[in-house]
């Protein structure tokens, strides 16, 4: 039991470190984009007076200095606050997915050690542990997948329109640079969802491999049946999907029809070409 506890602590710290790295990287990229978006109007004040970070209807005049500064600060605070909310939600899903992957690693080590020791009670505990992991994935899917589905859908639309706006800007301006950073944020967000969803799917397949590579031939008939049941459960893929319409992984990121991550980018690029043709 002490071995399981030590393995759990080590694995938990490793997964927490990966989740923190992902959160800090995403937050740094997004906040850099926020700085570029906030400073872009300042750099272009000579071209347009009283420019704001975001295009918005203001029911009062901003020609006065105090009104302009107050409105500008409200826009800047809204951008930073929105980024904090977005990164927090995304990082929460990334972190939970990573910790499920850590639980699968612990289960694999636990199965191999339990089979080596020939402990029947622990083998049954491994089966319960695997059922718990499947239940945990279903809970994560129930809580977040519908939010992630709409977020990814609108992210693809935003990616297309952002690239379209970039094609109209001067590459040597701060505004163009802010669009480049914003596009990088969207692509990083989509890629992380697909990457960690794919990691969850691959980790789920390792349970059957761990049992098969262990010394299961020395187990009793009852233990073999439990191990066979555990392997059958592991054959069901652990995926985060929205009513089976699409799944978060790299090999089969599907939306009504199979499409890889690269095909999603191709679809966005095709939409960009259509917008560019219509604008001409």
C-alpha positions as CSV (number, residue, x, y, z in Angstrom):
1,X,0.0,0.0,0.0
2,X,2.9,2.4,0.8
3,X,4.2,1.7,-2.8
4,X,0.8,2.8,-4.3
5,X,0.8,6.0,-2.2
6,X,4.3,6.9,-3.2
7,X,3.6,6.2,-6.9
8,X,0.4,8.3,-6.6
9,X,2.3,11.2,-5.1
10,X,5.1,11.1,-7.7
11,X,2.6,10.7,-10.6
12,X,0.4,13.5,-9.2
13,X,3.3,15.9,-8.9
14,X,4.4,15.1,-12.5
15,X,0.9,15.7,-14.0
16,X,0.5,18.9,-11.9
17,X,3.9,20.2,-13.3
18,X,2.7,19.5,-16.9
19,X,-0.6,21.2,-16.2
20,X,1.1,24.2,-14.7
21,X,3.5,24.5,-17.7
22,X,0.6,24.3,-20.1
23,X,-1.3,27.0,-18.1
24,X,1.6,29.4,-17.9
25,X,2.5,29.0,-21.5
26,X,-1.1,29.6,-22.6
27,X,-1.4,32.5,-20.2
28,X,1.8,34.1,-21.4
29,X,0.8,33.9,-25.0
30,X,-2.7,35.3,-24.3
31,X,-1.4,38.1,-22.2
32,X,1.1,39.0,-24.8
33,X,-1.8,39.2,-27.3
34,X,-3.7,41.4,-24.8
35,X,-0.7,43.8,-24.6
36,X,-0.5,44.0,-28.4
37,X,-4.3,44.6,-28.7
38,X,-4.2,47.3,-26.0
39,X,-1.2,49.2,-27.3
40,X,-2.2,49.0,-31.0
41,X,-4.6,52.0,-30.9
42,X,-2.0,54.1,-29.1
43,X,0.5,53.5,-31.9
44,X,-2.1,54.6,-34.5
45,X,-3.4,57.8,-32.8
46,X,-1.8,59.9,-35.6
47,X,-4.0,58.1,-38.1
48,X,-7.3,58.1,-36.2
49,X,-8.2,60.1,-33.2
50,X,-9.6,58.5,-30.0
51,X,-9.1,54.9,-31.2
52,X,-10.1,52.1,-28.8
53,X,-8.8,48.6,-28.4
54,X,-12.2,47.1,-29.4
55,X,-14.8,48.4,-31.7
56,X,-17.9,49.1,-29.6
57,X,-20.8,51.5,-29.4
58,X,-20.3,54.2,-26.8
59,X,-23.4,56.1,-25.8
60,X,-21.4,59.2,-25.0
61,X,-18.7,61.4,-26.5
62,X,-15.1,60.3,-26.0
63,X,-13.5,63.4,-27.5
64,X,-12.7,64.6,-24.0
65,X,-9.5,63.3,-22.5
66,X,-11.0,61.9,-19.2
67,X,-13.9,60.2,-21.0
68,X,-11.5,58.7,-23.5
69,X,-9.1,57.4,-20.8
70,X,-11.9,55.9,-18.8
71,X,-13.3,54.1,-21.8
72,X,-9.9,52.9,-22.8
73,X,-9.2,51.5,-19.4
74,X,-12.6,49.7,-19.3
75,X,-11.7,48.1,-22.7
76,X,-8.3,47.1,-21.5
77,X,-9.6,45.6,-18.2
78,X,-12.3,43.7,-20.1
79,X,-9.7,42.2,-22.5
80,X,-7.5,41.1,-19.6
81,X,-10.4,39.7,-17.5
82,X,-11.8,37.8,-20.5
83,X,-8.4,36.2,-21.1
84,X,-8.2,35.1,-17.5
85,X,-11.6,33.5,-17.7
86,X,-10.8,31.8,-21.0
87,X,-7.4,30.4,-19.9
88,X,-8.9,29.3,-16.6
89,X,-11.6,27.2,-18.2
90,X,-9.3,25.7,-20.8
91,X,-6.5,24.9,-18.2
92,X,-9.1,23.3,-15.9
93,X,-10.1,20.8,-18.7
94,X,-6.4,20.2,-19.6
95,X,-5.5,19.6,-16.0
96,X,-8.4,17.2,-15.3
97,X,-7.6,15.2,-18.5
98,X,-3.9,15.0,-17.5
99,X,-4.8,13.7,-14.0
100,X,-7.0,11.0,-15.5
101,X,-4.0,10.0,-17.6
102,X,-2.0,9.9,-14.4
103,X,-4.6,7.6,-12.8
104,X,-4.3,5.3,-15.8
105,X,-0.5,5.1,-15.3
106,X,-1.0,4.3,-11.6
107,X,-3.5,1.6,-12.5
108,X,-1.1,0.0,-15.0
109,X,1.7,-0.2,-12.3
110,X,-0.8,-1.4,-9.7
111,X,-2.0,-4.2,-12.0
112,X,1.5,-5.4,-12.8
113,X,2.5,-5.4,-9.2
114,X,-0.7,-7.0,-8.0
115,X,-0.5,-9.8,-10.6
116,X,3.2,-10.4,-9.6
117,X,2.1,-10.8,-5.9
118,X,-1.0,-12.9,-6.7
119,X,-3.3,-10.9,-4.5
120,X,-6.9,-11.6,-5.5
121,X,-8.4,-8.8,-3.4
122,X,-6.1,-6.2,-5.0
123,X,-7.0,-7.5,-8.5
124,X,-10.7,-6.8,-7.7
125,X,-9.6,-3.4,-6.4
126,X,-7.9,-2.8,-9.8
127,X,-11.2,-3.5,-11.5
128,X,-13.0,-1.0,-9.3
129,X,-10.2,1.5,-10.0
130,X,-10.7,1.1,-13.7
131,X,-14.4,1.5,-13.4
132,X,-13.8,4.7,-11.4
133,X,-11.6,6.1,-14.1
134,X,-14.3,5.5,-16.7
135,X,-16.8,7.2,-14.5
136,X,-14.5,10.1,-14.0
137,X,-14.1,10.6,-17.7
138,X,-17.9,10.6,-18.1
139,X,-18.2,13.2,-15.4
140,X,-15.6,15.5,-17.1
141,X,-17.5,14.9,-20.4
142,X,-20.8,15.8,-18.9
143,X,-19.6,19.0,-17.2
144,X,-17.4,20.5,-19.9
145,X,-17.8,18.9,-23.3
146,X,-20.8,21.0,-24.4
147,X,-18.9,24.2,-23.5
148,X,-15.8,23.0,-25.3
149,X,-17.9,22.1,-28.4
150,X,-19.2,25.6,-28.8
151,X,-15.9,27.1,-27.9
152,X,-14.1,25.1,-30.6
153,X,-16.8,25.8,-33.1
154,X,-16.6,29.6,-32.7
155,X,-12.8,29.4,-32.4
156,X,-12.7,28.0,-35.9
157,X,-14.9,30.8,-37.2
158,X,-12.7,33.3,-35.4
159,X,-9.6,31.8,-36.9
160,X,-10.9,32.2,-40.4
161,X,-12.0,35.8,-39.9
162,X,-8.8,36.7,-38.2
163,X,-6.7,35.5,-41.0
164,X,-9.0,37.3,-43.4
165,X,-8.4,40.6,-41.4
166,X,-4.7,40.0,-41.4
167,X,-4.6,39.9,-45.2
168,X,-5.8,43.5,-45.2
169,X,-3.3,44.9,-42.8
170,X,0.2,46.2,-43.2
171,X,2.7,43.5,-41.9
172,X,4.8,46.2,-40.3
173,X,2.1,47.5,-37.9
174,X,1.4,46.6,-34.3
175,X,-2.2,45.7,-35.2
176,X,-0.9,43.0,-37.7
177,X,1.4,41.6,-35.0
178,X,-1.5,41.5,-32.5
179,X,-3.5,39.5,-35.1
180,X,-0.6,37.1,-35.5
181,X,-0.5,36.5,-31.7
182,X,-4.2,36.1,-31.5
183,X,-4.1,33.5,-34.3
184,X,-1.4,31.7,-32.3
185,X,-3.6,31.7,-29.2
186,X,-6.5,30.1,-31.1
187,X,-4.3,27.4,-32.7
188,X,-2.7,26.7,-29.3
189,X,-6.1,26.3,-27.7
190,X,-7.5,24.0,-30.3
191,X,-4.3,21.9,-30.5
192,X,-4.1,21.4,-26.7
193,X,-7.7,20.1,-26.6
194,X,-6.9,17.7,-29.4
195,X,-3.5,16.7,-27.9
196,X,-4.6,15.9,-24.4
197,X,-7.8,14.2,-25.6
198,X,-5.6,12.1,-27.8
199,X,-3.2,11.3,-24.9
200,X,-6.3,10.1,-22.9
201,X,-7.3,7.8,-25.7
202,X,-3.8,6.3,-26.0
203,X,-3.4,5.9,-22.2
204,X,-6.6,4.0,-22.0
205,X,-5.1,1.3,-24.4
206,X,-2.1,0.8,-22.1
207,X,-4.1,-1.0,-19.4
208,X,-4.6,-4.1,-21.6
209,X,-1.0,-4.1,-22.6
210,X,0.2,-3.8,-19.0
211,X,-2.0,-6.9,-18.0
212,X,-0.9,-8.9,-21.0
213,X,2.8,-8.2,-20.4
214,X,2.6,-9.2,-16.8
215,X,2.9,-12.6,-15.3
216,X,-0.8,-13.4,-15.6
217,X,-0.2,-17.1,-16.4
218,X,0.6,-17.8,-12.8
219,X,-2.8,-16.4,-11.6
220,X,-5.7,-18.4,-10.5
221,X,-8.7,-19.1,-12.6
222,X,-10.8,-16.6,-10.7
223,X,-8.1,-13.9,-11.0
224,X,-7.8,-14.6,-14.7
225,X,-11.6,-13.9,-15.2
226,X,-11.2,-10.6,-13.3
227,X,-8.2,-9.7,-15.5
228,X,-10.1,-10.6,-18.6
229,X,-13.0,-8.4,-17.5
230,X,-10.5,-5.6,-16.9
231,X,-9.0,-6.0,-20.4
232,X,-12.5,-5.9,-21.9
233,X,-13.3,-2.7,-20.2
234,X,-10.0,-1.2,-21.4
235,X,-11.0,-2.0,-25.0
236,X,-13.7,0.7,-24.8
237,X,-11.8,3.9,-25.8
238,X,-11.6,6.7,-23.2
239,X,-12.5,9.7,-25.3
240,X,-14.1,13.1,-24.6
241,X,-16.8,13.5,-27.2
242,X,-19.9,15.6,-27.7
243,X,-22.8,13.0,-28.2
244,X,-20.4,11.1,-30.5
245,X,-20.6,13.9,-33.0
246,X,-17.0,14.8,-32.6
247,X,-14.1,13.6,-30.4
248,X,-11.2,15.4,-28.9
249,X,-8.1,13.6,-30.4
250,X,-5.6,14.1,-33.2
251,X,-6.4,11.0,-35.3
252,X,-10.2,11.5,-35.5
253,X,-11.2,15.0,-34.6
254,X,-14.6,14.6,-36.1
255,X,-17.5,16.9,-36.8
256,X,-20.2,14.9,-38.5
257,X,-17.5,13.4,-40.7
258,X,-13.9,12.3,-40.1
259,X,-11.3,15.0,-40.2
260,X,-7.8,15.3,-38.7
261,X,-6.5,18.4,-37.0
262,X,-4.7,19.4,-40.1
263,X,-8.0,19.1,-42.1
264,X,-9.6,21.5,-39.6
265,X,-7.0,24.1,-40.5
266,X,-7.5,23.4,-44.2
267,X,-11.2,24.0,-43.7
268,X,-10.5,27.3,-42.1
269,X,-8.1,28.2,-44.9
270,X,-10.8,27.3,-47.5
271,X,-13.3,29.6,-45.7
272,X,-10.6,32.3,-45.7
273,X,-10.2,32.0,-49.5
274,X,-14.0,32.2,-50.0
275,X,-14.1,35.4,-47.9
276,X,-11.2,36.9,-49.8
277,X,-12.8,36.1,-53.2
278,X,-16.1,37.6,-52.1
279,X,-14.4,40.8,-50.9
280,X,-12.6,41.2,-54.2
